[in-house]
Amino acid sequence: MASASDPLDFAARIYRESESALAALSEQLVGRDAFAEVLAWTTENVMALTRLAFDAGDLVVRNLRLAGRADINRLGRQLARTEDKLERVLQEVEALRAGQAAAATAPGEAEPAAS
């Protein structure tokens, strides 16, 4: 049983030693000024690429002439105004038809009574 645990103990000891060595190397790397400069350059480059990507996306949307939220709101208001005008025209047409029907029946009734 002791021989079975020796390889496990050995592997655990090797793992702890390598972890300690890697931690020490990482601390040395992070502690240098060069690391801070590389980190700053990387951050600047990532932000620049992000800005370029967003600008390119805006250009694609503009060039595809896709409707944005403001365009859809404006079209909704125009549609509501058009529907209101159409409703008023329909009311006027119904009023004219009613007037024509009343005018057509009124003289028609008067003529037979006069004959």
Chimera marker file (.cmm) of the C-alpha trace (Angstrom):
<marker_set name="trace">
<marker id="1" x="0.000" y="0.000" z="0.000" r="1" g="1" b="0" radius="0.5"/>
<marker id="2" x="2.898" y="2.323" z="0.740" r="1" g="1" b="0" radius="0.5"/>
<marker id="3" x="4.321" y="1.741" z="-2.739" r="1" g="1" b="0" radius="0.5"/>
<marker id="4" x="0.980" y="2.795" z="-4.323" r="1" g="1" b="0" radius="0.5"/>
<marker id="5" x="0.930" y="6.107" z="-2.435" r="1" g="1" b="0" radius="0.5"/>
<marker id="6" x="4.557" y="6.978" z="-3.206" r="1" g="1" b="0" radius="0.5"/>
<marker id="7" x="3.892" y="7.809" z="-6.891" r="1" g="1" b="0" radius="0.5"/>
<marker id="8" x="0.901" y="9.941" z="-5.880" r="1" g="1" b="0" radius="0.5"/>
<marker id="9" x="2.958" y="11.777" z="-3.276" r="1" g="1" b="0" radius="0.5"/>
<marker id="10" x="5.743" y="12.247" z="-5.804" r="1" g="1" b="0" radius="0.5"/>
<marker id="11" x="3.304" y="13.629" z="-8.409" r="1" g="1" b="0" radius="0.5"/>
<marker id="12" x="1.735" y="15.977" z="-5.849" r="1" g="1" b="0" radius="0.5"/>
<marker id="13" x="5.188" y="17.218" z="-4.747" r="1" g="1" b="0" radius="0.5"/>
<marker id="14" x="6.252" y="17.810" z="-8.375" r="1" g="1" b="0" radius="0.5"/>
<marker id="15" x="2.976" y="19.656" z="-9.044" r="1" g="1" b="0" radius="0.5"/>
<marker id="16" x="3.434" y="21.929" z="-5.995" r="1" g="1" b="0" radius="0.5"/>
<marker id="17" x="7.052" y="22.686" z="-6.933" r="1" g="1" b="0" radius="0.5"/>
<marker id="18" x="6.170" y="23.519" z="-10.534" r="1" g="1" b="0" radius="0.5"/>
<marker id="19" x="3.260" y="25.670" z="-9.376" r="1" g="1" b="0" radius="0.5"/>
<marker id="20" x="5.559" y="27.572" z="-7.017" r="1" g="1" b="0" radius="0.5"/>
<marker id="21" x="8.157" y="28.063" z="-9.752" r="1" g="1" b="0" radius="0.5"/>
<marker id="22" x="5.515" y="29.284" z="-12.207" r="1" g="1" b="0" radius="0.5"/>
<marker id="23" x="4.108" y="31.689" z="-9.604" r="1" g="1" b="0" radius="0.5"/>
<marker id="24" x="7.576" y="33.110" z="-8.963" r="1" g="1" b="0" radius="0.5"/>
<marker id="25" x="8.218" y="33.576" z="-12.688" r="1" g="1" b="0" radius="0.5"/>
<marker id="26" x="4.812" y="35.226" z="-13.129" r="1" g="1" b="0" radius="0.5"/>
<marker id="27" x="5.523" y="37.648" z="-10.297" r="1" g="1" b="0" radius="0.5"/>
<marker id="28" x="8.878" y="38.554" z="-11.862" r="1" g="1" b="0" radius="0.5"/>
<marker id="29" x="7.245" y="39.095" z="-15.240" r="1" g="1" b="0" radius="0.5"/>
<marker id="30" x="4.413" y="41.228" z="-13.876" r="1" g="1" b="0" radius="0.5"/>
<marker id="31" x="6.771" y="43.232" z="-11.668" r="1" g="1" b="0" radius="0.5"/>
<marker id="32" x="8.715" y="44.643" z="-14.614" r="1" g="1" b="0" radius="0.5"/>
<marker id="33" x="7.974" y="47.961" z="-16.301" r="1" g="1" b="0" radius="0.5"/>
<marker id="34" x="8.076" y="46.268" z="-19.685" r="1" g="1" b="0" radius="0.5"/>
<marker id="35" x="5.009" y="44.228" z="-18.761" r="1" g="1" b="0" radius="0.5"/>
<marker id="36" x="3.083" y="47.405" z="-17.936" r="1" g="1" b="0" radius="0.5"/>
<marker id="37" x="4.104" y="48.913" z="-21.289" r="1" g="1" b="0" radius="0.5"/>
<marker id="38" x="3.070" y="45.806" z="-23.203" r="1" g="1" b="0" radius="0.5"/>
<marker id="39" x="-0.229" y="45.725" z="-21.324" r="1" g="1" b="0" radius="0.5"/>
<marker id="40" x="-0.856" y="49.397" z="-22.141" r="1" g="1" b="0" radius="0.5"/>
<marker id="41" x="-0.029" y="48.862" z="-25.828" r="1" g="1" b="0" radius="0.5"/>
<marker id="42" x="-2.263" y="45.840" z="-25.972" r="1" g="1" b="0" radius="0.5"/>
<marker id="43" x="-5.125" y="47.735" z="-24.363" r="1" g="1" b="0" radius="0.5"/>
<marker id="44" x="-4.699" y="50.646" z="-26.770" r="1" g="1" b="0" radius="0.5"/>
<marker id="45" x="-4.665" y="48.310" z="-29.751" r="1" g="1" b="0" radius="0.5"/>
<marker id="46" x="-7.741" y="46.434" z="-28.579" r="1" g="1" b="0" radius="0.5"/>
<marker id="47" x="-9.635" y="49.694" z="-28.061" r="1" g="1" b="0" radius="0.5"/>
<marker id="48" x="-8.561" y="50.951" z="-31.498" r="1" g="1" b="0" radius="0.5"/>
<marker id="49" x="-9.685" y="47.718" z="-33.136" r="1" g="1" b="0" radius="0.5"/>
<marker id="50" x="-12.988" y="47.887" z="-31.268" r="1" g="1" b="0" radius="0.5"/>
<marker id="51" x="-13.566" y="51.430" z="-32.474" r="1" g="1" b="0" radius="0.5"/>
<marker id="52" x="-12.718" y="50.433" z="-36.046" r="1" g="1" b="0" radius="0.5"/>
<marker id="53" x="-15.117" y="47.494" z="-35.841" r="1" g="1" b="0" radius="0.5"/>
<marker id="54" x="-17.957" y="49.689" z="-34.547" r="1" g="1" b="0" radius="0.5"/>
<marker id="55" x="-17.276" y="52.317" z="-37.234" r="1" g="1" b="0" radius="0.5"/>
<marker id="56" x="-17.278" y="49.611" z="-39.897" r="1" g="1" b="0" radius="0.5"/>
<marker id="57" x="-20.553" y="48.253" z="-38.534" r="1" g="1" b="0" radius="0.5"/>
<marker id="58" x="-22.112" y="51.722" z="-38.680" r="1" g="1" b="0" radius="0.5"/>
<marker id="59" x="-20.969" y="52.116" z="-42.277" r="1" g="1" b="0" radius="0.5"/>
<marker id="60" x="-22.433" y="48.739" z="-43.214" r="1" g="1" b="0" radius="0.5"/>
<marker id="61" x="-25.804" y="49.651" z="-41.687" r="1" g="1" b="0" radius="0.5"/>
<marker id="62" x="-25.770" y="53.045" z="-43.399" r="1" g="1" b="0" radius="0.5"/>
<marker id="63" x="-24.754" y="51.608" z="-46.772" r="1" g="1" b="0" radius="0.5"/>
<marker id="64" x="-27.385" y="48.887" z="-46.590" r="1" g="1" b="0" radius="0.5"/>
<marker id="65" x="-29.895" y="51.642" z="-45.911" r="1" g="1" b="0" radius="0.5"/>
<marker id="66" x="-31.485" y="49.742" z="-43.059" r="1" g="1" b="0" radius="0.5"/>
<marker id="67" x="-34.107" y="51.605" z="-41.086" r="1" g="1" b="0" radius="0.5"/>
<marker id="68" x="-33.136" y="52.673" z="-37.612" r="1" g="1" b="0" radius="0.5"/>
<marker id="69" x="-35.383" y="53.312" z="-34.624" r="1" g="1" b="0" radius="0.5"/>
<marker id="70" x="-35.846" y="56.996" z="-35.499" r="1" g="1" b="0" radius="0.5"/>
<marker id="71" x="-36.818" y="56.091" z="-39.074" r="1" g="1" b="0" radius="0.5"/>
<marker id="72" x="-39.391" y="53.585" z="-37.862" r="1" g="1" b="0" radius="0.5"/>
<marker id="73" x="-40.873" y="56.092" z="-35.392" r="1" g="1" b="0" radius="0.5"/>
<marker id="74" x="-41.116" y="58.731" z="-38.130" r="1" g="1" b="0" radius="0.5"/>
<marker id="75" x="-42.807" y="56.255" z="-40.473" r="1" g="1" b="0" radius="0.5"/>
<marker id="76" x="-45.240" y="55.302" z="-37.711" r="1" g="1" b="0" radius="0.5"/>
<marker id="77" x="-46.243" y="58.949" z="-37.224" r="1" g="1" b="0" radius="0.5"/>
<marker id="78" x="-46.668" y="59.421" z="-40.986" r="1" g="1" b="0" radius="0.5"/>
<marker id="79" x="-48.807" y="56.282" z="-41.184" r="1" g="1" b="0" radius="0.5"/>
<marker id="80" x="-51.028" y="57.516" z="-38.344" r="1" g="1" b="0" radius="0.5"/>
<marker id="81" x="-51.497" y="60.892" z="-40.086" r="1" g="1" b="0" radius="0.5"/>
<marker id="82" x="-52.322" y="59.144" z="-43.368" r="1" g="1" b="0" radius="0.5"/>
<marker id="83" x="-54.861" y="56.897" z="-41.645" r="1" g="1" b="0" radius="0.5"/>
<marker id="84" x="-56.517" y="59.951" z="-40.055" r="1" g="1" b="0" radius="0.5"/>
<marker id="85" x="-56.727" y="61.717" z="-43.417" r="1" g="1" b="0" radius="0.5"/>
<marker id="86" x="-58.130" y="58.600" z="-45.063" r="1" g="1" b="0" radius="0.5"/>
<marker id="87" x="-60.768" y="58.329" z="-42.351" r="1" g="1" b="0" radius="0.5"/>
<marker id="88" x="-61.790" y="61.962" z="-42.952" r="1" g="1" b="0" radius="0.5"/>
<marker id="89" x="-62.000" y="61.336" z="-46.730" r="1" g="1" b="0" radius="0.5"/>
<marker id="90" x="-64.135" y="58.242" z="-46.109" r="1" g="1" b="0" radius="0.5"/>
<marker id="91" x="-66.491" y="60.242" z="-43.903" r="1" g="1" b="0" radius="0.5"/>
<marker id="92" x="-66.810" y="62.929" z="-46.589" r="1" g="1" b="0" radius="0.5"/>
<marker id="93" x="-67.512" y="60.312" z="-49.286" r="1" g="1" b="0" radius="0.5"/>
<marker id="94" x="-70.204" y="58.725" z="-47.110" r="1" g="1" b="0" radius="0.5"/>
<marker id="95" x="-71.734" y="62.142" z="-46.468" r="1" g="1" b="0" radius="0.5"/>
<marker id="96" x="-71.749" y="62.927" z="-50.207" r="1" g="1" b="0" radius="0.5"/>
<marker id="97" x="-73.327" y="59.563" z="-51.035" r="1" g="1" b="0" radius="0.5"/>
<marker id="98" x="-75.969" y="60.114" z="-48.382" r="1" g="1" b="0" radius="0.5"/>
<marker id="99" x="-76.652" y="63.589" z="-49.802" r="1" g="1" b="0" radius="0.5"/>
<marker id="100" x="-76.903" y="62.218" z="-53.353" r="1" g="1" b="0" radius="0.5"/>
<marker id="101" x="-79.200" y="59.434" z="-52.215" r="1" g="1" b="0" radius="0.5"/>
<marker id="102" x="-81.416" y="61.928" z="-50.405" r="1" g="1" b="0" radius="0.5"/>
<marker id="103" x="-81.465" y="64.248" z="-53.426" r="1" g="1" b="0" radius="0.5"/>
<marker id="104" x="-82.234" y="61.372" z="-55.792" r="1" g="1" b="0" radius="0.5"/>
<marker id="105" x="-85.123" y="60.047" z="-53.726" r="1" g="1" b="0" radius="0.5"/>
<marker id="106" x="-86.641" y="63.444" z="-52.925" r="1" g="1" b="0" radius="0.5"/>
<marker id="107" x="-87.237" y="64.603" z="-56.543" r="1" g="1" b="0" radius="0.5"/>
<marker id="108" x="-88.287" y="61.075" z="-57.536" r="1" g="1" b="0" radius="0.5"/>
<marker id="109" x="-91.015" y="61.096" z="-54.903" r="1" g="1" b="0" radius="0.5"/>
<marker id="110" x="-92.179" y="64.588" z="-55.803" r="1" g="1" b="0" radius="0.5"/>
<marker id="111" x="-92.561" y="63.834" z="-59.520" r="1" g="1" b="0" radius="0.5"/>
<marker id="112" x="-95.008" y="60.956" z="-59.167" r="1" g="1" b="0" radius="0.5"/>
<marker id="113" x="-97.133" y="63.028" z="-56.802" r="1" g="1" b="0" radius="0.5"/>
<marker id="114" x="-97.236" y="65.884" z="-59.318" r="1" g="1" b="0" radius="0.5"/>
<marker id="115" x="-98.254" y="63.603" z="-62.190" r="1" g="1" b="0" radius="0.5"/>
<link id1="1" id2="2" r="1" g="1" b="0" radius="0.2"/>
<link id1="2" id2="3" r="1" g="1" b="0" radius="0.2"/>
<link id1="3" id2="4" r="1" g="1" b="0" radius="0.2"/>
<link id1="4" id2="5" r="1" g="1" b="0" radius="0.2"/>
<link id1="5" id2="6" r="1" g="1" b="0" radius="0.2"/>
<link id1="6" id2="7" r="1" g="1" b="0" radius="0.2"/>
<link id1="7" id2="8" r="1" g="1" b="0" radius="0.2"/>
<link id1="8" id2="9" r="1" g="1" b="0" radius="0.2"/>
<link id1="9" id2="10" r="1" g="1" b="0" radius="0.2"/>
<link id1="10" id2="11" r="1" g="1" b="0" radius="0.2"/>
<link id1="11" id2="12" r="1" g="1" b="0" radius="0.2"/>
<link id1="12" id2="13" r="1" g="1" b="0" radius="0.2"/>
<link id1="13" id2="14" r="1" g="1" b="0" radius="0.2"/>
<link id1="14" id2="15" r="1" g="1" b="0" radius="0.2"/>
<link id1="15" id2="16" r="1" g="1" b="0" radius="0.2"/>
<link id1="16" id2="17" r="1" g="1" b="0" radius="0.2"/>
<link id1="17" id2="18" r="1" g="1" b="0" radius="0.2"/>
<link id1="18" id2="19" r="1" g="1" b="0" radius="0.2"/>
<link id1="19" id2="20" r="1" g="1" b="0" radius="0.2"/>
<link id1="20" id2="21" r="1" g="1" b="0" radius="0.2"/>
<link id1="21" id2="22" r="1" g="1" b="0" radius="0.2"/>
<link id1="22" id2="23" r="1" g="1" b="0" radius="0.2"/>
<link id1="23" id2="24" r="1" g="1" b="0" radius="0.2"/>
<link id1="24" id2="25" r="1" g="1" b="0" radius="0.2"/>
<link id1="25" id2="26" r="1" g="1" b="0" radius="0.2"/>
<link id1="26" id2="27" r="1" g="1" b="0" radius="0.2"/>
<link id1="27" id2="28" r="1" g="1" b="0" radius="0.2"/>
<link id1="28" id2="29" r="1" g="1" b="0" radius="0.2"/>
<link id1="29" id2="30" r="1" g="1" b="0" radius="0.2"/>
<link id1="30" id2="31" r="1" g="1" b="0" radius="0.2"/>
<link id1="31" id2="32" r="1" g="1" b="0" radius="0.2"/>
<link id1="32" id2="33" r="1" g="1" b="0" radius="0.2"/>
<link id1="33" id2="34" r="1" g="1" b="0" radius="0.2"/>
<link id1="34" id2="35" r="1" g="1" b="0" radius="0.2"/>
<link id1="35" id2="36" r="1" g="1" b="0" radius="0.2"/>
<link id1="36" id2="37" r="1" g="1" b="0" radius="0.2"/>
<link id1="37" id2="38" r="1" g="1" b="0" radius="0.2"/>
<link id1="38" id2="39" r="1" g="1" b="0" radius="0.2"/>
<link id1="39" id2="40" r="1" g="1" b="0" radius="0.2"/>
<link id1="40" id2="41" r="1" g="1" b="0" radius="0.2"/>
<link id1="41" id2="42" r="1" g="1" b="0" radius="0.2"/>
<link id1="42" id2="43" r="1" g="1" b="0" radius="0.2"/>
<link id1="43" id2="44" r="1" g="1" b="0" radius="0.2"/>
<link id1="44" id2="45" r="1" g="1" b="0" radius="0.2"/>
<link id1="45" id2="46" r="1" g="1" b="0" radius="0.2"/>
<link id1="46" id2="47" r="1" g="1" b="0" radius="0.2"/>
<link id1="47" id2="48" r="1" g="1" b="0" radius="0.2"/>
<link id1="48" id2="49" r="1" g="1" b="0" radius="0.2"/>
<link id1="49" id2="50" r="1" g="1" b="0" radius="0.2"/>
<link id1="50" id2="51" r="1" g="1" b="0" radius="0.2"/>
<link id1="51" id2="52" r="1" g="1" b="0" radius="0.2"/>
<link id1="52" id2="53" r="1" g="1" b="0" radius="0.2"/>
<link id1="53" id2="54" r="1" g="1" b="0" radius="0.2"/>
<link id1="54" id2="55" r="1" g="1" b="0" radius="0.2"/>
<link id1="55" id2="56" r="1" g="1" b="0" radius="0.2"/>
<link id1="56" id2="57" r="1" g="1" b="0" radius="0.2"/>
<link id1="57" id2="58" r="1" g="1" b="0" radius="0.2"/>
<link id1="58" id2="59" r="1" g="1" b="0" radius="0.2"/>
<link id1="59" id2="60" r="1" g="1" b="0" radius="0.2"/>
<link id1="60" id2="61" r="1" g="1" b="0" radius="0.2"/>
<link id1="61" id2="62" r="1" g="1" b="0" radius="0.2"/>
<link id1="62" id2="63" r="1" g="1" b="0" radius="0.2"/>
<link id1="63" id2="64" r="1" g="1" b="0" radius="0.2"/>
<link id1="64" id2="65" r="1" g="1" b="0" radius="0.2"/>
<link id1="65" id2="66" r="1" g="1" b="0" radius="0.2"/>
<link id1="66" id2="67" r="1" g="1" b="0" radius="0.2"/>
<link id1="67" id2="68" r="1" g="1" b="0" radius="0.2"/>
<link id1="68" id2="69" r="1" g="1" b="0" radius="0.2"/>
<link id1="69" id2="70" r="1" g="1" b="0" radius="0.2"/>
<link id1="70" id2="71" r="1" g="1" b="0" radius="0.2"/>
<link id1="71" id2="72" r="1" g="1" b="0" radius="0.2"/>
<link id1="72" id2="73" r="1" g="1" b="0" radius="0.2"/>
<link id1="73" id2="74" r="1" g="1" b="0" radius="0.2"/>
<link id1="74" id2="75" r="1" g="1" b="0" radius="0.2"/>
<link id1="75" id2="76" r="1" g="1" b="0" radius="0.2"/>
<link id1="76" id2="77" r="1" g="1" b="0" radius="0.2"/>
<link id1="77" id2="78" r="1" g="1" b="0" radius="0.2"/>
<link id1="78" id2="79" r="1" g="1" b="0" radius="0.2"/>
<link id1="79" id2="80" r="1" g="1" b="0" radius="0.2"/>
<link id1="80" id2="81" r="1" g="1" b="0" radius="0.2"/>
<link id1="81" id2="82" r="1" g="1" b="0" radius="0.2"/>
<link id1="82" id2="83" r="1" g="1" b="0" radius="0.2"/>
<link id1="83" id2="84" r="1" g="1" b="0" radius="0.2"/>
<link id1="84" id2="85" r="1" g="1" b="0" radius="0.2"/>
<link id1="85" id2="86" r="1" g="1" b="0" radius="0.2"/>
<link id1="86" id2="87" r="1" g="1" b="0" radius="0.2"/>
<link id1="87" id2="88" r="1" g="1" b="0" radius="0.2"/>
<link id1="88" id2="89" r="1" g="1" b="0" radius="0.2"/>
<link id1="89" id2="90" r="1" g="1" b="0" radius="0.2"/>
<link id1="90" id2="91" r="1" g="1" b="0" radius="0.2"/>
<link id1="91" id2="92" r="1" g="1" b="0" radius="0.2"/>
<link id1="92" id2="93" r="1" g="1" b="0" radius="0.2"/>
<link id1="93" id2="94" r="1" g="1" b="0" radius="0.2"/>
<link id1="94" id2="95" r="1" g="1" b="0" radius="0.2"/>
<link id1="95" id2="96" r="1" g="1" b="0" radius="0.2"/>
<link id1="96" id2="97" r="1" g="1" b="0" radius="0.2"/>
<link id1="97" id2="98" r="1" g="1" b="0" radius="0.2"/>
<link id1="98" id2="99" r="1" g="1" b="0" radius="0.2"/>
<link id1="99" id2="100" r="1" g="1" b="0" radius="0.2"/>
<link id1="100" id2="101" r="1" g="1" b="0" radius="0.2"/>
<link id1="101" id2="102" r="1" g="1" b="0" radius="0.2"/>
<link id1="102" id2="103" r="1" g="1" b="0" radius="0.2"/>
<link id1="103" id2="104" r="1" g="1" b="0" radius="0.2"/>
<link id1="104" id2="105" r="1" g="1" b="0" radius="0.2"/>
<link id1="105" id2="106" r="1" g="1" b="0" radius="0.2"/>
<link id1="106" id2="107" r="1" g="1" b="0" radius="0.2"/>
<link id1="107" id2="108" r="1" g="1" b="0" radius="0.2"/>
<link id1="108" id2="109" r="1" g="1" b="0" radius="0.2"/>
<link id1="109" id2="110" r="1" g="1" b="0" radius="0.2"/>
<link id1="110" id2="111" r="1" g="1" b="0" radius="0.2"/>
<link id1="111" id2="112" r="1" g="1" b="0" radius="0.2"/>
<link id1="112" id2="113" r="1" g="1" b="0" radius="0.2"/>
<link id1="113" id2="114" r="1" g="1" b="0" radius="0.2"/>
<link id1="114" id2="115" r="1" g="1" b="0" radius="0.2"/>
</marker_set>
